[in-house]
Amino acid sequence: MAQTGKIGVTTENIFPVIKKFLYSDHEIFLRELVANAVDATQKMKALAGCGEFKGELGDLTIQVALDTEAKTLTITDHGIGMTAEEVDKYINQIAFSSAGEFLEKYKDQLGNIIGHFGLGFYSSFMVSKKVVINTLSWKEGASAVRWECDGTPEYTLTEGERTERGTAITLYLDDDATEFGEESRIRTLLNKYCKFMPIPIAFADKTINTTDPIWTKKPADLKEEDYLNFYRELYPMQDDPLFYIHLNVDYPFNLTGVLYFPKIKEQMDIQRNKIQLFCNQVFVTDSVENIVPEFLTLLHGVIDSPDIPLNVSRSYLQSDSNVKKISTYITKKVADRLEEIFKNDRTNFESKWDNLKLFIEFGMLSDQKFCERAEKFALFKNTDGKFFAYEDYRKAIEAEQTDKDKKVVYLYATNLEEQYAYIETAKNKGYDVLLFDCPLDAHFVQLLETKIPDAVFARVDADAIDKLIRKEELSHPELSEEEQNDLSAIFECALPTGNHYFVTAENLGAEGQPILITQSEFMRRYREMSAVGGGMNFYGEMPASYNIMVNVENPLIQRILAAKTTATAEKAAAWSAERAAIQQSLDAVAEDQKEERERLQNELDRIRNERKAEMVHFAESNDLLHQLTDLALLANNLLKGKSLNEFIKRSISLL
């Protein structure tokens, strides 16, 4: 038997197409060839199982052999093999009509089409200048067949010399594919793609795969240690996981797998693409963002499904009905598992909350259905380390923390150390403070305000505590415009440059802090939201702004104001008299006398600037003013560099 011919395609440029357009994924040739060998072996086992094949199966191990001198790579199986007719049918015919039409139709996904369009075997030509098949069919009386092709449409088909059932495919590696002639490279690829294939695979005399990974077994047959050992095998450098979920469904789609909740050592230590997707135990990808909801990409583990379309465009993946069903199912199973632990092992759930929180918040923010489920098991943690379900916390605080407008105010802190004084002030009022120290909390607070009726969330340092939870209308200092301007001038003089400061006079009680620095809840929240994304970048570009609340009822502030009055009394009286006279003249000037009105307005501006300059002069020499301001800045971690050094020197001098 000898035959030559052309491979059955309607164009002769199939091999340039394979090399050029499939080259970005060229390493998967090994996966495809080994997967074909596994298929052939599985079919052989099926024939024996049904009694059609009555001989001995023998050793079914698939051998991968590398000859570094000859620069060849051979994959050998003991599967069903092929007859000459089958080689002609399955190898010499490529199942599409026009390479040009094919390229146009699938131009967006040419990097990942192997397998779906019958090109698995032909992926070998991405790395080979010649490919030889030696095969012997399992059928009684079959003759061995040798097929050879050098990367052109011409091939030769002759009688072979193989005496054992099965197929050996030998690749003569291209000069630009020398990396695949290295043992370490082949071992890496086998470990990546073939680690859990269902037939033993040997390389360099060692079996490289586990044929029955735990996701193929029944949960009843597994122990806790089995799940942990499998996790350690997948992620040898990771801490043990928090929980796991065993997936196993066969209707209306097929899906198995094990997903793990990893420990997140630091809040921003988020490692995605740790879920490995398999198809019948053949590794496909670890980029599953189009198959599972985005928040679930934080999980680790494996999912295996033959019902996911693997070789089509991402847009198709997103609209595929099976993918949507699988995504919904996984989300439900994750929610079921979390709710189960919450109900049955609350102490364990709380002990792991700090690691779970980021994942659950991300899920609630990004997936409406998960959010609805999570409201049943999500927790609040307060600054004392106590945990509350949402409904329980509402009941615990609503008596004390309901304001005059019947809104329940949820106070929260983001840093126990930096906001310690504000937390203590709130506690001294009988209020409770939550701890929100997750990067997503700024966004999450927005979500909670839409989910929890009649609720307001306020960071504990956003304002004076009596203004955060207003029980009644608060009194305000009665200052003239000039007095307010004087106050702003002297305190702004003591503040560092770079930020925006808004100085206001407040009645905070004689025992209250002399100066309280706060940040607007609205502005600060949106700045934090922009820092972690969310389409509000313009807030992140704005300088930070702070409210400087001067407690005019505090004795130390009264001393400063009295000293200011004494130091500037004579000039202030003269300015006031002059200002009143100019203002009287301005009021008498007709609207159309623009030049005169402008002259008088300039005189008012001159007086205002002179008065401000005098206030600055007073402020520069008042150590008490600077000391109190620096203490307030220091309490908010805003005193740094030269200002901090001057504060230390002044403190030593005062002592």
C-alpha positions in Angstrom: 0.0 0.0 0.0 1.4 3.4 -1.0 -0.6 6.6 -1.6 0.2 10.2 -2.2 -2.2 13.0 -2.5 -3.3 16.4 -1.3 -5.0 17.2 1.9 -8.7 17.9 1.2 -9.0 21.7 1.5 -10.3 24.1 -1.1 -7.2 26.3 -0.8 -3.5 25.5 -0.5 -2.8 28.1 2.2 -4.0 26.2 5.2 -0.5 25.7 6.7 0.5 29.4 6.5 -2.9 30.1 8.1 -2.2 27.7 10.9 1.3 29.0 11.5 0.4 32.6 11.3 -3.0 33.0 12.9 -2.7 30.2 15.5 0.8 31.1 16.5 -0.1 33.2 19.6 -1.4 30.0 21.2 1.2 27.7 19.7 2.0 25.9 23.0 -1.4 24.3 23.1 -0.4 21.9 20.3 0.8 19.5 23.1 -2.5 19.7 24.9 -4.3 18.9 21.7 -2.2 15.9 20.8 -2.3 14.5 24.3 -6.0 15.1 24.5 -6.5 13.2 21.2 -4.4 10.3 22.6 -6.6 10.3 25.7 -9.8 10.3 23.6 -8.4 7.3 21.6 -7.6 5.5 24.8 -11.0 6.2 26.4 -12.7 4.8 23.3 -10.6 1.7 23.6 -11.8 1.2 27.2 -15.4 1.8 26.1 -15.0 -1.0 23.4 -13.7 -3.3 26.0 -16.4 -2.4 28.5 -19.2 -3.2 26.1 -17.6 -6.5 25.1 -16.9 -5.5 21.5 -13.1 -5.8 22.2 -12.3 -9.1 23.9 -8.5 -8.9 24.1 -6.2 -7.5 26.8 -6.1 -3.8 27.1 -2.6 -3.9 28.6 -0.8 -0.8 29.8 -2.8 2.2 28.6 -0.2 4.9 29.7 0.3 7.6 27.1 4.1 8.2 26.5 5.5 11.6 25.7 9.1 11.2 24.5 11.7 13.9 23.6 14.7 13.2 21.4 16.9 16.3 21.9 19.5 15.1 19.3 17.0 14.4 16.6 14.8 17.3 17.6 11.7 15.3 17.7 8.8 15.0 20.1 6.6 11.8 20.1 3.2 11.2 21.7 2.3 7.5 21.8 -1.0 5.9 22.9 -2.4 2.4 23.0 -5.9 3.5 22.0 -8.0 2.4 19.1 -5.5 3.4 16.4 -6.6 4.0 12.8 -6.9 2.1 9.5 -5.7 3.6 6.2 -9.3 4.5 5.4 -9.7 6.3 8.8 -6.5 8.2 8.3 -7.7 9.3 4.9 -11.0 10.4 6.4 -9.9 12.1 9.7 -6.5 13.4 8.8 -6.6 14.1 5.1 -9.9 16.0 5.2 -10.1 19.3 7.0 -13.7 20.1 7.8 -14.3 23.5 6.3 -14.8 24.7 2.8 -12.8 27.9 2.3 -9.8 29.2 4.3 -10.6 32.7 3.1 -14.2 32.5 4.3 -13.1 30.9 7.5 -10.6 33.7 8.2 -13.2 36.4 7.6 -15.8 34.7 9.7 -13.6 34.0 12.7 -11.0 36.8 12.5 -11.8 38.0 16.0 -11.0 34.6 17.7 -8.3 33.1 15.5 -6.0 32.7 18.4 -8.3 30.1 20.1 -10.1 28.0 17.5 -8.2 24.7 17.7 -10.5 21.9 18.8 -13.8 23.4 17.9 -13.2 23.2 14.2 -11.4 19.9 14.0 -7.9 21.4 13.9 -6.5 19.7 17.0 -4.1 17.4 15.2 -3.1 20.2 12.7 -1.9 22.4 15.6 1.2 20.2 15.5 2.3 22.1 12.3 2.5 25.3 14.4 5.8 24.0 15.7 6.8 21.3 13.2 8.4 21.1 9.8 7.3 17.5 9.4 4.8 15.3 11.2 4.7 11.5 11.0 1.9 9.3 12.2 2.4 5.6 12.8 -0.8 3.8 13.7 -2.4 0.4 14.0 -6.1 -0.1 14.4 -7.6 -2.3 17.1 -9.7 -4.0 14.5 -8.8 -7.6 13.8 -6.7 -8.0 10.6 -5.8 -4.3 10.4 -2.5 -3.3 8.9 -0.2 -0.7 10.2 -0.2 2.7 8.5 2.4 5.4 8.2 1.3 9.0 7.3 3.8 11.8 6.6 3.5 15.5 5.8 6.1 18.2 5.6 3.8 21.2 6.1 2.5 21.5 2.6 -0.8 20.1 1.3 1.1 17.0 -0.1 1.2 13.9 2.1 2.3 10.3 1.7 0.4 7.3 3.1 2.2 4.0 3.2 2.2 0.7 5.0 3.7 1.1 8.5 5.8 -1.1 10.8 3.9 -0.6 14.1 3.1 -3.9 15.8 1.2 -2.6 18.8 -2.4 -1.2 18.8 -2.5 2.6 19.0 -0.9 5.6 17.5 2.4 7.4 17.7 2.7 11.0 16.4 6.2 12.3 15.9 6.9 16.0 15.4 10.1 17.1 13.7 10.4 20.5 15.4 10.9 23.7 13.4 14.0 25.8 13.8 11.9 28.6 15.3 10.4 26.1 17.9 13.5 24.9 19.6 12.0 25.7 23.0 9.9 22.6 22.6 13.0 20.5 22.3 13.8 21.3 26.0 12.7 18.8 28.6 11.9 21.6 31.2 9.6 23.3 28.7 7.7 20.1 27.9 7.4 19.2 31.5 6.0 22.6 32.3 3.4 22.3 29.5 2.3 18.8 30.6 1.9 20.1 34.1 -0.1 23.0 32.9 -2.5 21.3 30.5 -2.4 17.6 31.2 -2.1 17.4 35.0 -5.6 15.9 35.6 -6.3 14.1 32.3 -8.1 10.8 33.0 -5.5 8.5 31.4 -1.9 8.1 32.9 0.6 10.2 31.0 4.3 9.5 31.3 7.3 11.7 30.5 10.9 10.9 31.2 9.8 7.7 32.8 7.6 9.5 35.3 3.8 9.7 35.5 2.9 13.4 35.4 -0.8 13.4 36.1 -3.5 12.5 38.6 -6.3 10.7 36.7 -9.0 11.0 39.4 -8.9 14.6 40.9 -11.3 15.2 43.7 -13.8 17.1 41.6 -14.6 13.8 39.8 -15.5 12.1 43.1 -18.6 12.3 45.3 -18.4 14.7 48.3 -19.5 11.8 50.5 -16.3 9.9 49.6 -14.0 12.8 50.5 -12.6 14.2 53.8 -11.7 17.7 54.8 -8.0 16.8 54.4 -8.6 15.7 50.8 -9.9 19.2 50.0 -7.0 20.9 51.8 -4.4 18.6 50.1 -5.9 19.4 46.7 -5.7 23.1 47.4 -2.1 22.8 48.4 -1.4 20.9 45.2 -2.9 23.7 43.1 -1.4 26.6 45.1 1.7 25.3 47.0 2.7 28.8 48.2 -0.7 29.9 49.6 -2.2 29.7 53.1 -4.9 27.2 53.6 -8.3 28.4 52.4 -11.2 29.6 54.6 -14.0 27.4 53.1 -14.6 25.3 50.0 -17.6 24.5 47.8 -18.0 21.2 45.9 -19.9 21.7 42.7 -21.7 18.8 41.1 -24.7 19.1 38.7 -25.7 17.2 35.6 -28.9 19.0 34.7 -29.7 21.2 32.8 -26.0 21.4 32.2 -22.9 19.4 33.3 -20.6 21.1 35.8 -18.3 19.8 38.5 -15.6 21.5 40.4 -14.3 22.7 43.8 -14.1 26.4 44.6 -12.2 27.8 47.6 -12.4 31.1 49.5 -8.7 32.1 49.9 -7.2 34.1 52.7 -6.6 37.7 51.8 -3.5 38.7 53.8 -3.9 42.4 53.0 -7.0 44.1 51.8 -5.6 44.9 48.4 -3.8 41.6 48.0 -6.3 40.4 45.5 -5.2 37.6 43.1 -7.6 36.9 40.3 -7.4 34.3 37.5 -6.9 31.6 40.1 -9.9 29.5 38.9 -8.8 26.9 36.4 -11.3 25.9 33.7 -11.3 22.3 32.5 -13.2 20.5 29.9 -13.4 16.7 30.7 -10.3 17.1 32.8 -8.4 18.9 30.1 -7.1 22.3 31.2 -8.5 25.2 29.0 -7.8 28.5 30.7 -7.5 30.4 34.0 -9.2 33.4 32.6 -12.8 32.7 33.6 -14.2 36.3 33.8 -16.6 35.6 31.0 -17.9 32.4 32.6 -18.3 33.4 36.3 -19.4 36.8 37.7 -16.6 39.2 38.2 -16.6 39.0 42.0 -16.3 35.2 41.9 -12.9 35.6 40.1 -11.5 36.3 43.6 -12.1 32.6 44.4 -9.6 29.8 43.8 -10.1 26.3 42.5 -11.4 24.4 39.4 -14.5 24.1 37.4 -15.0 21.4 34.8 -17.8 21.5 32.2 -18.1 20.1 28.7 -21.1 22.5 28.1 -19.0 25.8 27.9 -18.2 26.9 24.3 -14.5 27.2 24.5 -13.4 28.3 21.1 -15.6 31.3 20.2 -15.5 35.0 20.8 -15.9 36.5 24.2 -19.1 38.3 23.2 -20.6 35.0 22.3 -19.5 33.5 25.6 -21.3 36.3 27.5 -24.6 35.6 25.7 -24.4 31.8 25.6 -27.4 30.4 27.5 -25.4 27.6 29.1 -22.7 30.1 30.4 -25.5 32.2 31.9 -27.0 29.2 33.6 -23.7 28.1 34.9 -22.8 31.6 36.2 -26.2 31.8 38.0 -25.7 28.3 39.5 -22.2 29.0 40.8 -23.4 32.3 42.3 -26.3 30.5 44.0 -24.0 27.8 45.4 -21.6 30.3 46.8 -24.5 32.2 48.5 -25.9 28.9 49.8 -22.6 27.9 51.3 -22.0 31.2 53.0 -25.5 31.3 54.4 -25.1 27.7 55.7 -21.9 28.5 57.6 -23.5 31.7 58.9 -26.5 29.8 60.3 -24.7 26.7 61.5 -21.3 27.9 62.6 -21.6 31.6 63.4 -18.5 31.7 65.5 -16.4 30.2 62.7 -18.0 32.6 60.2 -17.2 35.6 62.4 -13.6 34.5 62.9 -13.1 34.6 59.1 -15.1 37.7 58.4 -12.1 40.0 57.9 -11.1 37.8 55.0 -14.6 37.3 53.7 -15.6 40.9 53.9 -13.9 42.1 50.7 -15.3 39.3 48.7 -18.9 39.7 50.0 -18.9 43.5 49.5 -17.5 43.1 46.0 -20.3 40.6 45.2 -23.0 42.8 46.7 -21.8 45.8 44.7 -21.6 43.9 41.4 -24.3 41.3 41.5 -27.9 42.2 42.4 -29.0 38.6 43.1 -26.0 37.9 45.2 -26.7 41.2 47.1 -30.2 40.1 47.9 -28.9 36.8 49.3 -26.0 38.3 51.1 -28.1 40.7 53.1 -29.1 37.6 55.2 -25.5 36.7 56.2 -23.4 39.9 55.8 -22.1 41.3 59.0 -21.3 44.6 60.6 -18.2 44.7 62.8 -17.8 47.6 65.3 -14.7 49.2 66.7 -14.9 46.9 69.7 -14.6 43.8 67.5 -18.2 42.7 68.0 -20.3 41.4 65.0 -23.9 42.1 64.1 -26.3 40.9 61.4 -27.8 43.9 59.7 -31.2 43.7 61.3 -29.7 43.1 64.7 -27.5 46.1 64.5 -30.4 48.3 63.5 -32.3 47.2 66.6 -29.2 47.8 68.8 -28.6 51.5 67.8 -31.9 53.0 66.7 -32.9 54.1 70.1 -29.8 56.2 70.7 -28.7 57.1 67.1 -32.0 58.3 65.6 -31.7 62.0 64.7 -34.4 64.7 64.9 -35.4 63.8 61.3 -36.1 60.2 62.3 -33.1 58.9 60.4 -30.9 56.2 62.0 -27.3 57.4 61.8 -24.7 54.6 61.3 -21.4 56.0 62.5 -18.3 54.4 61.1 -14.5 54.7 61.3 -12.0 53.6 58.7 -8.9 53.6 60.9 -8.9 52.8 64.6 -5.7 54.6 65.4 -6.1 57.7 63.3 -9.7 58.3 64.3 -9.3 57.2 67.9 -10.3 60.6 69.5 -13.4 60.8 67.3 -14.4 57.2 68.2 -14.0 57.9 71.9 -16.1 61.1 71.7 -18.9 59.2 70.0 -18.7 56.4 72.6 -18.8 58.9 75.4 -22.1 60.0 74.0 -23.4 56.4 74.2 -23.1 55.8 70.4 -21.7 52.8 68.6 -19.1 53.1 65.8 -18.7 50.5 63.0 -15.3 49.7 61.5 -15.2 50.0 57.7 -11.6 49.5 56.7 -12.0 47.8 53.3 -10.9 49.5 50.1 -14.5 49.1 48.7 -16.2 50.6 51.7 -16.7 54.1 50.2 -18.7 52.4 47.4 -20.3 50.0 49.8 -21.6 52.8 52.0 -23.4 54.2 49.0 -25.0 50.8 48.4 -26.1 50.4 52.1 -27.8 53.8 52.1 -30.0 52.6 49.2 -30.7 49.2 50.9 -31.4 50.2 54.5 -34.5 52.4 54.9 -34.3 55.7 56.8 -30.6 55.3 57.3 -27.6 57.7 57.0 -24.0 56.6 57.1 -21.5 59.1 58.5 -17.8 58.7 59.1 -17.1 59.6 62.8 -14.7 62.4 61.9 -17.0 64.0 59.3 -18.3 66.6 61.7 -18.8 67.4 65.4 -20.7 64.4 67.0 -23.7 66.5 67.9 -24.0 67.6 64.2 -23.6 64.1 62.9 -26.5 62.9 65.1 -28.7 66.1 65.5 -31.1 65.6 68.3 -32.2 69.2 68.1 -31.3 72.5 66.4 -27.9 73.6 67.4 -27.0 77.2 68.4 -24.3 79.0 66.4 -22.0 81.8 67.5 -23.3 85.2 66.6 -20.3 86.8 64.8 -20.3 89.8 62.5 -18.9 89.5 59.0 -15.7 91.2 60.2 -15.3 88.9 63.2 -15.8 85.8 61.0 -13.2 87.2 58.5 -10.8 87.9 61.4 -11.3 84.3 62.7 -10.6 82.8 59.2 -7.5 85.0 58.7 -5.8 84.2 62.0 -6.4 80.4 61.8 -5.6 80.1 58.1 -2.3 81.7 58.9 -1.5 78.8 61.2 -2.5 76.0 58.8 -0.1 74.3 56.3 -0.5 75.0 52.6 -1.6 72.5 49.9 -5.1 71.7 51.1 -8.4 73.7 51.2 -9.5 74.9 54.7 -12.8 76.3 55.7 -12.7 78.0 59.1 -16.0 78.3 61.0 -16.9 79.3 64.5 -18.9 76.7 66.5 -20.4 76.3 69.9 -19.0 73.0 71.1 -19.1 73.6 74.8 -16.4 74.8 77.3 -15.2 71.2 77.7 -15.1 70.5 73.9 -12.0 70.4 71.9 -10.7 73.9 71.1 -10.3 73.0 67.4 -11.9 70.2 65.6 -10.8 69.2 62.1 -13.3 67.3 59.9 -13.8 66.4 56.3 -17.1 66.7 54.5 -18.7 63.2 54.3 -19.7 63.9 50.7 -16.4 65.1 49.4 -14.3 62.6 51.3 -16.5 59.7 50.3 -16.4 60.5 46.6 -12.6 61.1 46.7 -12.2 57.6 48.2 -14.6 56.1 45.6 -12.6 57.7 42.8 -9.4 56.2 44.2 -10.7 52.6 43.7 -12.6 53.4 40.5 -16.1 54.2 39.8 -16.1 57.0 37.2 -15.5 59.9 39.6 -11.9 60.7 38.8 -12.5 64.5 38.9 -13.0 64.2 42.7 -9.7 62.4 43.1 -8.0 65.2 41.2 -9.3 67.9 43.6 -7.2 68.9 46.6 -8.4 67.6 49.9 -10.6 70.0 51.9 -11.0 70.2 55.6 -13.4 72.0 57.9 -11.6 73.8 60.7 -14.2 74.1 63.5 -13.1 76.7 66.1 -14.9 76.2 69.4 -15.5 79.7 70.6 -16.8 78.4 73.9 -13.5 76.8 74.8 -11.4 78.9 77.3 -8.2 78.6 75.3 -9.9 79.9 72.1 -11.4 82.7 74.1 -7.9 83.7 75.3 -6.7 83.9 71.7 -9.8 85.9 70.6 -9.3 88.3 73.6 -5.6 88.7 72.7 -6.6 89.5 69.2 -9.1 92.1 70.3 -6.5 93.8 72.6 -3.8 93.8 70.0 -5.9 95.2 67.2 -8.6 97.2 69.0 -7.4 100.6 68.1 -6.8 99.8 64.4 -10.0 97.8 64.2 -12.0 100.7 65.5 -10.5 103.0 62.9 -11.1 100.6 60.1 -14.7 100.0 61.2 -15.4 103.8 61.3 -13.7 104.3 57.9 -15.5 101.3 56.4 -18.8 102.5 57.6 -18.2 106.0 56.1 -17.1 104.6 52.8 -20.1 102.2 52.7 -22.5 105.1 53.4 -20.9 107.0 50.5 -21.1 104.0 48.2 -24.8 103.5 49.0 -25.4 107.1 48.0 -23.7 106.9 44.6 -25.9 106.3 41.7 -25.6 103.0 39.8 -24.5 104.8 36.6 -21.5 106.5 38.3 -19.3 103.4 37.7 -15.9 105.1 38.2 -16.9 106.5 41.6 -18.4 103.2 42.7 -15.3 101.4 41.6 -13.1 103.8 43.5 -15.1 103.4 46.7 -15.1 99.6 46.3 -11.4 99.6 46.0 -11.2 101.6 49.2 -13.3 98.9 51.0 -11.0 96.2 49.5 -7.9 98.2 50.8 -9.4 98.3 54.3 -10.3 94.6 54.2 -6.7 93.7 53.1 -5.1 95.9 55.7 -7.3 94.3 58.4 -6.4 90.8 57.2 -2.7 91.7 57.1 -3.0 92.9 60.7 -4.7 89.6 61.7 -1.9 87.6 60.1 0.7 89.7 61.9 -1.0 89.0 65.2 -1.3 85.3 64.4 2.3 84.9 63.4 3.4 85.8 66.9 0.8 84.0 68.9 2.3 80.7 70.1 -1.0 79.5 71.7 -2.8 79.8 68.4 -0.1 77.8 66.6 0.1 75.3 69.4 -3.6 74.6 69.4 -3.8 74.4 65.6 -0.8 72.1 65.4 -2.3 69.8 68.1 -5.5 69.5 66.0 -3.4 68.8 62.9 -1.3 66.3 64.7 -4.5 64.5 65.9 -5.5 64.1 62.3 -2.1 63.0 61.0 -1.8 66.3 59.0 1.2 67.8 60.7 4.4 66.8 58.8 7.8 68.0 57.7 8.8 71.6 58.6 5.5 72.3 60.5 6.0 69.2 62.7 9.6 70.2 63.4 8.5 73.7 64.4 5.8 72.3 66.6 8.3 70.1 68.5 10.6 73.1 69.0 7.8 75.3 70.2 6.5 72.5 72.6 10.0 72.2 74.2 10.2 76.0 74.5 6.8 76.2 76.2 7.7 73.4 78.6 
